Amino acid sequence: MASDAAGLGRGRAVAFVAPALVLVAVFLVFPALWTLYLGTTDYRLTGIAASDPRFVGAENYTAALSDPEFHRSLWLTLQFVLGSAIIGQTVLGFTIAWVMRDRTGPVRRLVEALVLLAWILPGSVIAFLWIALLDRDAGTLNALLGTPGTAWLLDHPMACVIVFNVWRGTAFSMMLYGAALGNVPPSHLETARLAGASTWQTLRDAVFPRIRGHVLTSLLLVSLWTFNDFTPFLITAGGPDGRSEIMSVYVYRTALDDGRLGFGAAVSLLMILINLAIALVYLRALRRRAADGRVADGRAVQAGRP
C-alpha cells in the first residue's frame, strides 16, 4: 500500500517536471549538442559545404585560437566586461543604492524609475536613442557640449559601447545592492556614525563584510551577461575597423556575414568555456567566503562557551 502511494507520488512528480524537462531539452540541450556538432564540420551557408558538410574535427578550434581577429575580439570583450560590468555597473549600481537607501518620496521614485526605464526598454529603441545622442552632425551630446562635428562613434567606439552598457545595465546592480543594504543592521551604521567613521570606513568595516556574497553574485551575473551581450552591435556593428567587435559580434559576423557556420559554432563553444572559467572563479570565491564564515561562527560559539 505504501509502495503504491510512493509510486503514485513519483509518477505525479514526473508528470509535473516533464514539461519543463522537455522545454530544457528542446531549447537548451539540443541547440548545445547541435552547436558542438557544427563546430567539428566545415558547414557553410552557401556552396558545396552547405549541402554536404565535411567533418574536420578540431580544425575550427585550432584555426580560431590562432586567428588574430579572435584574439583582438577576446581582448575587446575583456575590456568591455571590465569597464562596463565590473567597474561601471557595479560601482554605479552600489552608489545609487547607497545614496538612496534612506531616502523616501518622489526623489527616490524618480531615480529608480529612470534607472529601471533604461533597463526595460527594448534594445533597438535604446540603440536608436544613443545613435541620435552621439550623431556627428545633429547629435544631442555635441549640442550640449558645444562640440559640433565630433564623431564619437568613429573616434571612441569602445568607450561609447561601455558607457552605453553601464547606462543600460545599472538597474540590476542597483536593485540587488538595495536589497543587500537592507540586511545591514542599522545599529552597525549608527555605531560607525557615533564613532566618527568616514563614509569609506563605514563601508569597509560595517557594510562590505555583510554584503560580500551579494557583491560576488552581482559580479558573476553581470559579467556573464555582459560577456555575451549583443546590443553594442546595434550601435557600432563592431566597427569602425573592428575596434568594437566584441565576441558576440565576432561570432555573428563569421557565422552569418561570412557564412562559416562551423567556424562560428566553434567560437561559440570557446565562449562557453570562457564563461565557465569566469563562473568557476566567482563560485570558488563564494565557497571560500562561506567556509570562512563557518569558521568564524565556530570560533564565536567556542568563545561563548563557559
C-alpha positions as CSV (number, residue, x, y, z in Angstrom):
1,M,0.0,0.0,0.0
2,A,2.8,2.4,1.0
3,S,4.8,1.4,-2.1
4,D,1.8,2.1,-4.3
5,A,1.4,5.5,-2.8
6,A,5.1,6.3,-3.2
7,G,5.0,5.1,-6.8
8,L,1.9,7.3,-7.5
9,G,3.7,10.3,-5.9
10,R,6.8,9.8,-8.1
11,G,4.5,9.5,-11.1
12,R,2.9,12.8,-10.3
13,A,6.2,14.4,-9.7
14,V,7.5,13.2,-13.1
15,A,4.3,14.5,-14.7
16,F,4.8,17.9,-13.3
17,V,8.5,18.1,-14.1
18,A,8.3,16.5,-17.6
19,P,7.1,19.7,-19.5
20,A,10.0,21.7,-18.0
21,L,12.4,19.0,-18.9
22,V,11.1,18.9,-22.5
23,L,11.5,22.6,-22.8
24,V,15.0,22.5,-21.5
25,A,15.9,19.7,-23.9
26,V,14.4,21.4,-26.9
27,F,15.7,24.9,-26.3
28,L,19.0,24.3,-24.4
29,V,20.3,20.7,-24.7
30,F,19.6,20.1,-28.4
31,P,20.9,23.5,-29.6
32,A,24.1,22.9,-27.4
33,L,24.6,19.5,-28.9
34,W,23.9,20.8,-32.4
35,T,26.4,23.6,-31.9
36,L,29.0,21.1,-30.7
37,Y,28.4,19.1,-33.9
38,L,28.6,22.1,-36.2
39,G,31.9,23.1,-34.6
40,T,33.5,19.9,-35.9
41,T,32.4,20.4,-39.5
42,D,33.1,22.9,-42.3
43,Y,29.4,23.7,-42.6
44,R,28.6,26.9,-44.5
45,L,25.5,28.8,-45.6
46,T,26.3,28.6,-49.3
47,G,28.4,26.4,-51.6
48,I,29.1,22.7,-51.5
49,A,29.7,22.6,-47.7
50,A,26.1,23.8,-47.2
51,S,24.6,20.6,-48.7
52,D,27.4,18.2,-47.8
53,P,29.4,19.4,-44.8
54,R,32.7,17.6,-44.1
55,F,33.9,16.5,-40.7
56,V,37.1,18.4,-39.8
57,G,37.5,17.6,-36.1
58,A,39.3,20.2,-34.1
59,E,40.4,22.2,-37.1
60,N,37.9,25.0,-36.5
61,Y,39.1,25.4,-32.9
62,T,42.8,25.5,-33.8
63,A,42.0,28.0,-36.5
64,A,40.1,30.2,-34.1
65,L,42.8,30.1,-31.4
66,S,45.4,31.1,-34.0
67,D,43.2,33.8,-35.6
68,P,44.4,37.4,-34.8
69,E,40.8,38.6,-35.1
70,F,39.7,36.2,-32.4
71,H,42.5,37.4,-30.1
72,R,41.5,41.0,-30.8
73,S,37.8,40.3,-30.2
74,L,38.6,38.5,-26.9
75,W,40.7,41.4,-25.7
76,L,38.0,43.9,-26.6
77,T,35.4,41.7,-24.8
78,L,37.5,41.6,-21.7
79,Q,37.8,45.4,-21.8
80,F,34.0,45.6,-22.3
81,V,33.4,43.4,-19.3
82,L,35.9,45.1,-17.1
83,G,34.8,48.6,-18.0
84,S,31.1,48.2,-18.1
85,A,30.2,45.3,-15.8
86,I,32.9,45.2,-13.1
87,I,33.8,48.8,-12.8
88,G,30.8,50.7,-14.2
89,Q,27.6,48.8,-13.3
90,T,28.9,47.5,-10.0
91,V,30.2,50.9,-8.8
92,L,27.4,53.0,-10.1
93,G,24.7,50.5,-9.0
94,F,26.0,50.4,-5.5
95,T,26.5,54.1,-5.3
96,I,22.8,54.8,-6.3
97,A,21.6,52.1,-3.9
98,W,23.8,53.6,-1.1
99,V,22.7,57.2,-1.7
100,M,19.0,56.2,-2.0
101,R,18.9,53.8,1.0
102,D,17.3,56.2,3.5
103,R,15.5,58.5,1.0
104,T,11.8,58.4,0.5
105,G,9.3,60.3,-1.5
106,P,9.3,61.5,-5.1
107,V,13.1,61.8,-5.5
108,R,13.8,58.1,-4.8
109,R,10.9,57.0,-7.0
110,L,12.0,59.3,-9.9
111,V,15.6,58.0,-9.7
112,E,14.6,54.3,-9.6
113,A,12.1,54.9,-12.4
114,L,14.7,56.4,-14.7
115,V,17.2,53.7,-14.0
116,L,14.7,50.9,-14.5
117,L,13.4,52.6,-17.7
118,A,16.8,52.3,-19.2
119,W,16.9,48.6,-18.3
120,I,13.4,47.6,-19.6
121,L,13.3,49.5,-22.9
122,P,13.9,47.3,-26.0
123,G,17.4,47.2,-27.2
124,S,16.6,48.5,-30.6
125,V,14.8,51.6,-29.1
126,I,17.8,52.3,-26.9
127,A,20.2,51.9,-29.7
128,F,18.3,54.4,-31.8
129,L,18.3,56.9,-29.0
130,W,22.0,56.6,-28.5
131,I,22.8,56.9,-32.2
132,A,20.7,60.1,-32.1
133,L,22.6,61.2,-29.0
134,L,26.0,60.6,-30.4
135,D,25.4,61.7,-34.0
136,R,28.2,63.7,-35.5
137,D,26.1,66.4,-37.2
138,A,22.9,66.8,-35.2
139,G,23.7,64.8,-32.0
140,T,22.3,65.9,-28.7
141,L,25.7,65.3,-26.9
142,N,27.5,67.6,-29.4
143,A,24.9,70.3,-28.9
144,L,25.2,70.1,-25.1
145,L,29.0,70.2,-25.1
146,G,29.3,72.7,-27.9
147,T,31.5,70.3,-30.0
148,P,29.8,70.1,-33.4
149,G,31.3,67.6,-35.8
150,T,32.7,65.3,-33.2
151,A,32.2,61.7,-34.3
152,W,32.0,59.9,-31.0
153,L,31.1,56.5,-32.6
154,L,34.0,56.7,-35.0
155,D,36.7,58.2,-32.7
156,H,35.8,56.4,-29.5
157,P,33.6,53.4,-30.3
158,M,34.7,51.2,-27.4
159,A,34.2,53.9,-24.9
160,C,30.7,54.6,-26.3
161,V,29.5,51.0,-26.0
162,I,31.0,50.7,-22.5
163,V,29.1,53.9,-21.3
164,F,26.0,52.7,-23.1
165,N,26.1,49.3,-21.4
166,V,26.7,51.0,-18.0
167,W,23.7,53.3,-18.5
168,R,21.5,50.4,-19.6
169,G,22.5,47.7,-17.1
170,T,23.0,49.6,-13.8
171,A,19.4,48.8,-12.7
172,F,20.1,45.2,-11.9
173,S,23.1,46.0,-9.7
174,M,21.1,48.9,-8.0
175,M,18.2,46.6,-7.1
176,L,20.5,43.8,-5.8
177,Y,22.6,46.1,-3.7
178,G,19.4,47.9,-2.5
179,A,18.1,44.6,-1.2
180,A,21.6,43.7,0.3
181,L,21.9,47.0,2.1
182,G,18.5,46.3,3.8
183,N,20.2,43.3,5.5
184,V,22.8,45.5,7.1
185,P,21.8,46.1,10.8
186,P,21.1,49.8,11.3
187,S,22.8,49.5,14.7
188,H,26.1,48.9,12.8
189,L,25.7,52.0,10.8
190,E,24.7,54.0,13.9
191,T,27.7,52.8,15.8
192,A,30.0,53.7,13.0
193,R,28.4,57.2,12.8
194,L,28.8,57.7,16.6
195,A,32.4,56.6,16.4
196,G,33.1,59.3,13.8
197,A,33.9,56.9,11.0
198,S,34.1,58.3,7.5
199,T,31.9,57.0,4.7
200,W,34.7,54.8,3.4
201,Q,35.4,53.4,6.8
202,T,31.7,52.7,7.4
203,L,31.5,50.9,4.0
204,R,34.8,49.0,4.7
205,D,34.1,47.9,8.3
206,A,30.3,47.7,8.6
207,V,28.8,47.3,5.1
208,F,31.1,45.3,2.8
209,P,31.6,42.4,5.3
210,R,27.8,41.9,5.4
211,I,27.2,42.1,1.6
212,R,30.3,40.4,0.2
213,G,28.2,37.5,-1.1
214,H,25.8,39.8,-2.9
215,V,28.8,41.6,-4.5
216,L,30.2,38.4,-5.8
217,T,26.8,37.3,-7.1
218,S,26.3,40.6,-8.8
219,L,29.7,40.4,-10.4
220,L,29.1,36.9,-11.6
221,L,25.8,37.5,-13.2
222,V,26.6,40.9,-14.7
223,S,30.0,39.7,-16.1
224,L,28.4,36.7,-17.8
225,W,25.5,38.8,-19.2
226,T,28.0,41.4,-20.5
227,F,30.3,38.9,-22.0
228,N,27.5,37.6,-24.2
229,D,25.8,40.9,-24.8
230,F,24.9,41.6,-28.5
231,T,23.3,45.0,-28.1
232,P,26.5,47.0,-28.9
233,F,26.2,45.6,-32.5
234,L,23.1,47.8,-32.9
235,I,25.2,50.9,-32.3
236,T,28.5,50.3,-33.9
237,A,28.1,47.0,-35.8
238,G,31.5,46.1,-34.5
239,G,33.2,49.0,-36.3
240,P,34.9,51.0,-37.3
241,D,37.6,48.6,-38.5
242,G,36.6,46.1,-35.8
243,R,37.5,48.4,-32.9
244,S,34.3,47.5,-31.0
245,E,33.9,43.9,-32.3
246,I,33.3,42.0,-29.1
247,M,33.0,38.2,-29.1
248,S,29.3,38.0,-29.7
249,V,29.6,40.4,-32.7
250,Y,32.6,38.4,-34.0
251,V,30.6,35.2,-33.9
252,Y,27.7,36.9,-35.7
253,R,30.0,38.2,-38.4
254,T,31.9,35.0,-39.0
255,A,28.8,32.7,-38.9
256,L,26.2,34.8,-40.8
257,D,28.0,37.5,-42.7
258,D,30.9,35.2,-43.8
259,G,28.6,32.1,-43.9
260,R,31.1,30.0,-41.9
261,L,28.6,28.3,-39.5
262,G,31.0,25.6,-38.5
263,F,33.7,28.1,-37.5
264,G,31.2,30.3,-35.8
265,A,29.9,27.3,-33.8
266,A,33.5,26.5,-32.7
267,V,34.0,30.1,-31.5
268,S,30.6,29.9,-29.6
269,L,31.8,26.8,-27.8
270,L,35.1,28.6,-26.9
271,M,32.9,31.5,-25.5
272,I,31.0,29.0,-23.4
273,L,34.3,27.6,-22.0
274,I,35.5,31.1,-21.1
275,N,32.1,31.8,-19.4
276,L,32.6,28.6,-17.4
277,A,36.1,29.7,-16.4
278,I,34.7,33.1,-15.2
279,A,31.9,31.4,-13.3
280,L,34.3,28.9,-11.6
281,V,36.4,31.8,-10.4
282,Y,33.4,33.5,-8.8
283,L,32.0,30.3,-7.4
284,R,35.3,29.4,-5.8
285,A,35.4,32.9,-4.2
286,L,31.8,32.3,-2.9
287,R,32.7,28.9,-1.4
288,R,35.8,30.3,0.2
289,R,33.7,33.1,1.8
290,A,31.1,30.6,3.0
291,A,33.9,28.5,4.5
292,D,35.5,31.5,6.2
293,G,32.0,32.4,7.6
294,R,31.5,29.0,9.1
295,V,34.9,29.0,10.7
296,A,34.2,32.5,12.2
297,D,30.9,31.3,13.5
298,G,32.5,28.2,15.1
299,R,35.1,30.3,16.8
300,A,32.4,32.6,18.1
301,V,30.5,29.7,19.5
302,Q,33.6,28.3,21.2
303,A,34.5,31.7,22.6
304,G,31.0,31.9,24.1
305,R,31.2,28.6,26.0
306,P,31.9,28.8,29.7
